Amino acid sequence: MTDGQRAALVVLTRDDDVRATLSSELQRRYGPDYAVVAFDQPDAATAELLRRELPVAALFGGLGGEDPDGLTALRGLHRDHPGAMAVAVVRWGNFDTARPIFEALTLGQLDRWLYVPEVVGDEEFHRAVTEILDEWTNRQGGGFEAVRMIGDRWSERAQHLRDTFGRNRIPLGFYDADSAEGKALLEGLNLDAPRLPVVQLRFRPERPVLQDPSDLDIADAFGLLTPLDAAEVYDVVVVGSGPAGLGASVYAASEGLNTLVLEPEAVGGQAGTSSLIRNYPGFPTGISGNRLTFNAYQQAWAFGSTFHFMRSGQGITTEDGVLRLALSDGASVATRTVVVATGATWRRLDVPELDAFTGRGVFYGAAVTEAPVMRGRHVFVIGGGNSAGQAAVYLSRYADKVSVLIRRAALADTMSDYLIRELQALPNVDIRPRVQVVGGTGSDFLETVTVRDLDTGAETVDSAVLFVLIGSEPRTDWLGGSLARDRWGFLLTGAQLLDDAASPAWPLERPPALLETSTPGVFAAGDVRAGSVKRVASAVGEGALAVTLVHAHLATLARAPA
Ligand SMILES: Cc1cc2nc3c(=O)[nH]c(=O)nc-3n(C[C@H](O)[C@H](O)[C@H](O)COP(=O)(O)OP(=O)(O)OC[C@H]3O[C@@H](n4cnc5c(N)ncnc54)[C@H](O)[C@@H]3O)c2cc1C
């Protein structure tokens, strides 16, 4: 390895031509940053990589032709380098590789596949390689630190901030306050009794330091608290920037509407926390939820949507025929229409003694940022839905062992078949049916978890970390009393508002539009809506549909007598 090379790109194929082509293409483009090493046999690769002690960014394994068992060889090598991206490389025309590739992707044994470049400087090949390296870099973290944070690794606040910075793609360096590095950095800042977490904005020339900052303190320091023009009446305010809000803001702004988007946490919502979305049309090998939604954010912004971060919607009222939205920073904004796209959040475990361990061994959601810290640990994933399945697959890359705990007898009713097969194929994952977590103990960090067998009542105590993915609750508390909701709190829209014929929740003579809520001109899209499908594509689609209904409503307002 020469200076500046941070990891290896490994080529493994018996085909001399393919090996030579891949090596030279990779070497010419990526040589200064990565050591390109090529092998014709897995044993030779294993020995050489061990000898060189190189981290591996990507394993490019030939498949088909002279490498009929290419996937087996690739899998063997990947076991030694689980952080690397596993990539199958096939020659154009080797169509019989399609089935094994599909199977391997489904079983999580492969991250990507691509064609061997047929010409020198094949840009499609290089675009795919760049995306692979981008994904690997994202998984690693490190590098440029726009923001530096020193805090207690397991404090809920530090974790929330780490997660928020990560999901907003802000390059962050995190240092545990107890580590030698963390202590030295704190000392260097000369703070008297520092209040953790300490956050330093290193991209600002004066490098300001914030101690235990609130979200608004951070937004202010980032220069994000541009006051809203009190006189402005927006065409549409989109509340929430998950897939539904992003869908709405892309279409609204691209169709010329004056659009404001509010987001208190991170662009992408729940989808932004998913390590790999495999069922979004147009991405045959999947795409990270963060990448997908961040691209949509950039698209909405480029069309002219205004984004206001770190502020949430707090209530909607109607004043003189105009809607007014109260914001968490005390301001308010006037608008002709609203799209509520506040989605849903994870349901909490109803075990009081585990509350104190939230963020200290009990994590809600997939917590992608925490996964690498699970090395050497036993992880319990609680939940039987697709999100739990995805989280278990992702965590199994790092944790020693992953157990999926479910109350039902089997996963078949709640999880997609491809995910069940993927979990069953992973050697370090097991599924524990008919069990429930009922307690836990620890000091700074969760140490033991008590699990009850729902059939026998017997209780066992394990040492494990919990990832809880037991379904979601709509984020509609802020709308209580103003918009009609179902008994779970999801927003009623369209014909649902007329279900109770005796006292319909709809105030006008004209029927409500498809996604219209009980307040005319306020629409709901995505997971927050009663009866929604809870998929990224449907949330995006509902966001786009809401904009069509917004246009129709604006046209009605324009026609109404003044
Ligand atoms: C780990 C995981 C993996 C998933 N994988 C897949 C998958 O592979 N395929 C698939 O199709 N679906 C998947 N889903 C489901 C999918 O992510 C959701 O259906 C989708 O994100 C819903 O989009 P949404 O915009 O309606 O809501 P959300 O994604 O929940 O976004 C809502 C946004 O609103 C913001 N917000 C909340 N309250 C307020 C307020 N008061 N004011 C302003 N903003 C507010 C939130 O901060 C959030 O950013 C997954 C979900 C999870 C959690």
The ligand as a Gaussian input file, in Angstrom:
#p B3LYP/6-31G(d) Opt

LIG

0 1
 C      -36.122000       0.807000       9.248000
 C      -37.196000       0.954000       8.210000
 C      -37.063000       0.324000       6.997000
 C      -38.043000       0.475000       6.015000
 N      -37.860000      -0.152000       4.825000
 C      -38.761000       0.022000       3.849000
 C      -38.560000      -0.581000       2.567000
 O      -37.562000      -1.268000       2.337000
 N      -39.492000      -0.369000       1.613000
 C      -40.616000       0.380000       1.821000
 O      -41.406000       0.562000       0.884000
 N      -40.846000       0.942000       3.030000
 C      -39.951000       0.789000       4.043000
 N      -40.176000       1.349000       5.271000
 C      -41.414000       2.127000       5.478000
 C      -41.240000       3.545000       4.921000
 O      -39.999000       4.067000       5.348000
 C      -42.369000       4.446000       5.373000
 O      -43.577000       3.908000       4.892000
 C      -42.195000       5.863000       4.819000
 O      -40.998000       6.448000       5.314000
 C      -43.373000       6.749000       5.203000
 O      -43.108000       8.031000       4.720000
 P      -43.834000       9.312000       5.327000
 O      -43.244000      10.478000       4.622000
 O      -45.287000       9.124000       5.286000
 O      -43.443000       9.359000       6.874000
 P      -42.061000       9.358000       7.632000
 O      -41.040000       8.642000       6.860000
 O      -42.384000       8.884000       8.999000
 O      -41.634000      10.896000       7.684000
 C      -42.332000      11.821000       8.483000
 C      -41.472000      13.057000       8.709000
 O      -42.243000      14.050000       9.367000
 C      -41.475000      14.671000      10.384000
 N      -42.377000      15.184000      11.414000
 C      -42.999000      14.505000      12.417000
 N      -43.748000      15.331000      13.161000
 C      -43.614000      16.571000      12.624000
 C      -44.174000      17.853000      12.937000
 N      -45.014000      18.026000      13.954000
 N      -43.815000      18.911000      12.173000
 C      -42.976000      18.750000      11.115000
 N      -42.430000      17.554000      10.765000
 C      -42.748000      16.480000      11.514000
 C      -40.586000      13.554000      10.892000
 O      -39.431000      14.078000      11.532000
 C      -40.268000      12.796000       9.608000
 O      -39.104000      13.281000       8.991000
 C      -39.206000       1.241000       6.272000
 C      -39.344000       1.879000       7.516000
 C      -38.358000       1.746000       8.469000
 C      -38.506000       2.453000       9.778000

